[in-house]
Amino acid sequence: MTLKFSLAQAAPETVDSPCIIVGLYEDRVLTSAAARLDEATGGGIKRLVASGDITGKAGSTTLLFNLSGVTAARVLVVGLGDSKKFDAAAFHRAANESARALKGLPVASATSWLTEVDVPGRDAAWKLRTAALAADLQAYRYTATFKPKDNARAVHLESIAFAGDGQDRALVEADAIAGGVRFARELGNLPPNICNPAWIAAQAKTFADAHDGVSCEVLERDDMQALGMGSLLGVAQGSANPPKLAVLQWNGAGNGVKPYALVGKGITFDTGGISIKPSAGMEEMKFDMCGAAGVLGAFVAAVELRLPINLVCVVAAVENMPDGNSYRPSDVLTSMSGLTIEVLNTDAEGRLILCDALTYVQKFEPQVIIDAATLTGACVVALGKHASGLMTKDDELADQLLAAGNATHDRAWRLPLWDDYQGQLDSGFADVANIGGKYAGAITAGCFLARFTNGYRWAHLDVAGTAWDEGRKGLATGRPVPLLVQYLIDRSA
């Protein structure tokens, strides 16, 4: 369940809340709300600062109880760092750390005055949305496959209010984006014996049935065979779970307006196929459908916002398994576009399902195509866990996506997509090989996809490093939902 967001009406010293949140800079400068609390307590906050009990170190949190003169039961003081260096990234960190601290408290509601803090270059709406999304991100709990516990803590954060008059639209946008992020996270976190291709298609159909103006078509194996999707079907042929191609449409701009198109890689589990992966860490390959989850989450948010655009979302959902019927290294597949592909590695399967999905979506004559995929480990090596890889030959589109990522702190970094790299994909037995060798693996994967998007404005987001947190307890993050939704909001404006 998404957190409920609202605007705070009372003053920080008089609001009746289980917990209120205020900021403190590292040079002991109090924010406006913290100064009001200090006055109400007769200098109590400054005394705690002077004694060292509260620090303004960036990201630090200190919980105070039952302050005299303050109505709220708890005050959470969040460190903002150096006031002279305070920026959007510092604000984002403070919002996240305060939300992380809230998650551990037995409170159902809270009120934050972080949104009153001045952030250079950012307006009130940005601050409210950023704080709200951080709160919802941290409050998320995955419970779908746990046995209910009788002694589980009954109280969890359900609502949060923020300082900020007249920011109702920002609240609406935050609520919709948070809903899309949660939709994507839940899909990503479910185990692959539940979240298989049929499950993903069912979730798309359920959403469409519940929302006016949304249509959903699910293509089955026979449909894809009739269309000539030999590349996608080659990957799918080793699995007992049949592939699905889910196609969602939102007609918010009316007939005759070319849509924006989102395409997602939905490998619900990736063993690597015959080129099987090492066993260590293979359980994380349930997250290989997070590109699909991300574009579905962005579609959900766009519909909830009823954006005045036309939007198509195509999700290729497939399981990549080793089997007597699996495709093999050295197989040659014929894609829907007609291009033949030599398979050099069956673990480079994401691009093989995406190329057919990218060809299929062109039937809608989209004005822009954006795909999202957990495509390459090479992108994780290049950019780590902080930035998604962005590849496009369209400078304007690149700038728009980068700006959307910076605005939502769902950041991307542009990698080159020069034709110089295309030679690495040359094959002696087909039009193109599915891998380009050991160097520039993320880029050659993008170059492969580029061969199937000629004549269209297209961008590729490699979210292999950003779509989930590593480790046995790592969760899906919901990225790149915020980036994609911000991009669509900007276009609708």
N, C-alpha and C positions, 0 to 999 in steps of 0.2 A: 504494500500500500504506500502510495506517495505521501510524503509529508504535506500537511495543510499549511499554506502560507497566508499571512495577513500582515497588515500595517499596524504598528504600535501607536496607540493614542495617548497614553499617559506619560508622565515624566519618569525618568529612570528611578528616581528615589521613591516614587509613590506607586509604581505599577505593581499589581498583585500577581506575581509570577513565581513559579518554583525556582526559576533561575534566570538571571539577566547577565548579559555579556557586554563588557566594555573593554576598551583598549588602553594600553600604556606604552609609550615610546621608551626606547632604551636609555635616552638621556633624561629620563624621569619626567618628561612632559606628559601631563594627563590629557586625554581626549576630553571633549566637552562633557560627555556623559559621565566619565570618571571624575571630572572636577565637580559635577553636581553631587555625586555620591560623597566625595570628600567633604564638601560643604555640609551635607546633611548629617554626616557622622562627626562633625566637629574636627576635621583634619585627620580622620582615622586612616584614610587611604594613603596620604602622604607619609604618615608615621610608619606604616608597613613598608612603604617604598624605602624610606630612610634606613630602616632596620635591616633591609635586604630580604625581607620575607616575600616581597613581590619584586619581580624583575621584568623589565621591558624587553628582554632578549627575544629576538624574532622567533615566533612559534611557541614560546613558553606559555603555559597556562597555570594559573593559581586559583584555587577555589576558596572563597570566603563564606562563612556561615553566619546568619543571624546578626548582621551589622546593625548597631543601634542607629535609629533614624531612617533606616531603609526598609521598605515594606517587603521586598522580595526575600525569600528564604535563603537564596544563595546568590553570590556574585562571582562570576567567572571573569577573571582579569587575563586578557590575552596580550602577550608581548608583540609589539609591532616593529621592533628593531629601530635602527637609526632614523630619526624623523627627517633628516636631510636627504636620505636615500630611499625613502618610502615611495613605492611605485605599485603598479598593478600586480606584479608578481608577489610582492610582499603582502598586499591585501589578500590575494588568493591564498597564500600560505596561512595567514591569520584566520581566515574564514574556515579553512580546512581543519586547522588544529583546534579551534574552538568547537567545531562540530564533532571532531573526534573525541574531545573531552566530554561533550554532552552525551554522547552515545553510552558512556560508562556510568551515567548518573541515573538514579531512579526517578526521573522526571518525565511527565507526559507532554509538557509544554515549556517553552522558553521564549525570551525576548532579547533581541540583539540590537545593540546600538553601534555595532561596527560600521553599519551603512552610513553613519553620519561623518565618518572620517574622510578627509579630503584625499583623493587619489588623483595625482596629476594626469591630465588628459582623459579622464573618465568621468562620465556623468552619473547622476543619481540612479538612473535606470540600470546602468551597467553594474553598479555596486550592489544593488538589491538582487539582481539576477545572479550575480556571481556568488553572493553569500547564500542565497536560497539553494542554488544547485550544489554548493559545497555541503550544506546541511543535509540535503537529501542523499547525496552520495555516501556520506559517512553513516547516515542512519539506516541505510539498507542492510537487511539481514536475509541471508539465504536459509530457508527452512523447508524447502519442498521435499527433501528426501530424508529428513530427520524424524525419528519417532517423537511424538509430543511428550514433553516432560512435565509431570505434575508439579514439580518444585521449581519450574522455570520462573525467572523474574517476570512478574506480571506487568510491570510498568516500563514502557518504552516510549521514546520521543515520538509524538504523533503530530505536533503542530509547533510552529515557530513564527513569531511576529518580528518585524523589522522596522526600525525607524526610517521614515521616508514618506512624506506627504505626497499625494497625487500620483503615486506610482502603480496604479492599478494595472496598466498594460504590462508593465514589467513583471508583476506577479503572475499574470496570465501566461506570459511567455515562459517564465521560470517553471510554472506548473506543468506546462505542456512538454518542455524539454526534459524535465525530471521524469515525467511519465514515459517518454521515449527511451531515456537512458535505462530506466528500470526494466522496461520491456526487453531491451537488448541484453541487459545483465542476466535476467532470469533465463532467457534462452541459452546464453553462453554457459551458465553455471549448471544447467541440467545435465545429467549423465547421458552418454550416447545411446544407452539402451532405452531411454525415454525420448530424448530429442534426436530422432532420426529424420530422414527426409520427409516422411509422411507427417510427422509431428509439426515440423516447420510449416509445411503447406497448410495443415489444419489450423495453426495459429493465424496465418494470413487470412484464411477463409473466415474464421471466427470474427476477426477484427472487421473485415469487410461487411459481414452480415449485420454487425452491430452499429454501423455508421452509414448514414445517408450520404450519397454522392460517391461512395467507394465501391468499386467492382473488383472481383478477384477471379482469375482463371488459373487452373492448375493443369499443366501439361504432363501427361503420363508418358511412359516409355514409348508406346506406339506413336503418340503425337510427335515425339522428338525424332523417332526413326523416319517418320513421314517428312519431316523438315530437313533431314540430312544432318542431324547433330551427332556425327560420328565421333567427334572429339570428346564431348561430354559423356556420351554413352560408352566410349572405350574405358573411361575411368570407372564408370558405374558397374561394369559387367562382372566384376569379381565379388559383388556384395549381394547378400540375400535381400537387403533392403532396396527396393526399386528407387530410381531417381525421380525427383519432382522438379518442375520448373514453375514456381509461383509468380504470377503476374498481377500486381495490384495497380489500380488506376484511381487517381483523384482528379476530378474535373472542376477545379475551383475557379478557372478563368473562362470557362465556357468553350463552346465548339469553335474550331478554327484557329486556336492558339496553340502553337507548338509546345509540347511539354518539356520539362526537365526530366532526365532519366537517371535513376540510381540503380546500379547493378551490384549484387553482392555474392561473394564466394561462400557457399554453404557446405563445406566438407564437414559432415557431422561427426566423423571420426577419421583420422588419417593415420593408418599404419605405415604408410609409404608404399603400400602395394608390394609387388615382387622386389622392388628396391627397398626392402623393409628397414624401418628406423631402428636404432638401438632401443633396448627395452627401458633403459633409465630415462625417466621423464616422459615416457610415451603417454601417460595418463593425461598430460596437458593437451594432447591432440584432440580432445573433445572441444577445445576452444578454436579449432580450425574453421568453425562456421561463424566466427565473430564478425567477419565482414558482412555476411548476410544479416546477422542480428543487428549490426549497426545501421544498415540501410533500411531495414524494417522499422527500427526504432525511430529513425529520422522521418520515415513516412508517417508513422503513428503521430509524432509530434506535429508535423505539418498539417495533418487532418484535424487534430484537436484544435489547432490554431485557426483552422479554416482559411489557410493562406489562399489569396486570390491568384493562384497559379495552377497550371495543369502539371501533374506529376505522375510518372510511371516508375514502379519499383519492380525489378526483376531479380528473383533469387534462384540461383541454381543450387539445389540441395542434393548432395551425393555422398555416399560413403565409399572410401578407398580402402579396399581389403585385398589380402593375398588369397588366391583361390585357384582351383584348377581352370577356371574360366577367366582369370584376371588378364588384363592386357600386360604385355611384356616389353622390356627394353628391346629395341629394334623393330617393334611394330610400327606400321605407318597408318595413321588415322586420317580420315577425310573430314574436315570441319564443315560446318554449315555454309561457310563462305566459299567453299570449294578448294581452299588451300589445303595441301596435304602436310602432315606433321610427322616427322620421325621422332619416336619416343626413345630418348637416350636414358631417361630416368623416370620411373613411375612415381617417384616422390615429388616430381615437379608437376603435380596434377591440377593445382588450382588454376593455373593459366589455361589448362586444357578444357576445363568446364567454363571458365570465364569467356574464352574466345567465342564459343557458341552462343553464350548469353548476350555478349556484346553485339554479335551479328543479329541475333533475334530482335533486340530492342530497337534496332534501326527501322523496323517496320512502322514504328510510331513517329518517325521523322522528328526526333527530339532536337531541340535547339542546343542542348548540352547533355553529355553523358559523363557521369562520374561513377567509377567503380571503387569498391572498398574490399580489401582482401588481406587476410593474414598470409601474405604470399611468400616471403623469403626470410630465412634466417640471416641472410646477408644484410638485410635492412636493419635487423637488430644489432648486428655487429657494427654497422656504420653509424647508427643514430641512438642506440640504446633504447631505454624504456620511456623516454620523455617526449620524443617527436615522432610522428608518423612520416613516412616517406611520401613525397608528392612528386609525381612525374606528369608532365604535359608539355606539348610544344606551343601551347597558347599562353602567351605572357599575361594577357589580361585575365584569363581564367585562373592562372596561377596566383596572381596578385589578389584576386577576390577570395580564393580559398585560404591563402595565407592570412589575410586580414580577418576572415571569419575565425580561423584557429586562434589567432592572437586575441581576439575579442572574447573568446570563451575559455581561454587557457587550455584549449584542446589543440595544441600547436602541431604544425607540420613544417617540414624543411624540404625545399625543392632540390631534387637531384637531376642531373642532366639526362636528356633523352635524345642525345645526338645520334645522327645516322652512322657516325663512326663506329658505334657499338654493334650495329646490325650484322656486320660480317661474322661476329662470333656465333650467330645462329644459323650459319650456312650448313646445309646438309648435302651429302652425296646421294641421298635416296629419296628425298622429299623436298617440298618447297621451303620448309623451315624445320629446324630442330627445336625440341622443347626446352633445351638448356643451352647456355652459351659458354660453358667452361667455368673454371674456378674464380675468375676475376669479374668484379662488378656484377655480381649475381642479381642484386635487386634491380639494377638498371637494365640488364639484358632481359629480365622478366617483363619489365615495362616495355621494352622494345618489341618483345614478342606480341604483347597485347596491342601495341600501336599498329601492327600490321592488319588488325581487324577493325580499325576505327577510322580508316582513311575517309576524308571528306567531312568528318564531324569534329565539333569542338568536344574534346575528351580529356579527362584527367583521371589518373590512377592514384589511389591512396593505399600504400602498403602499411597496414596496421599491425604487422606481426609483433612489433615491440610494445605496442600501446594498448592492445585490446584486452589484455589480462595481466594480472600480477603473478609473478613466478612463484613456484613452490607448491607443496602439497596442499596448502590452505589458501593459495592464491585465488582470487575471484575475478570474474570478468569486470571490466571497467565501464563498459558502455560506450567507449570511444569507437568511431568518430561521430557519434550522434550530435553532440553540441556543435561541432564544426559544421556539419552538413546542414543542421537546422538554421544556424546563423546565416549560412550562405543563402538558403532559401528565403529567409526573412528579408535579407538585404535585397534579393531580387524582386520580391513581392512589393517592396517599398517603391 
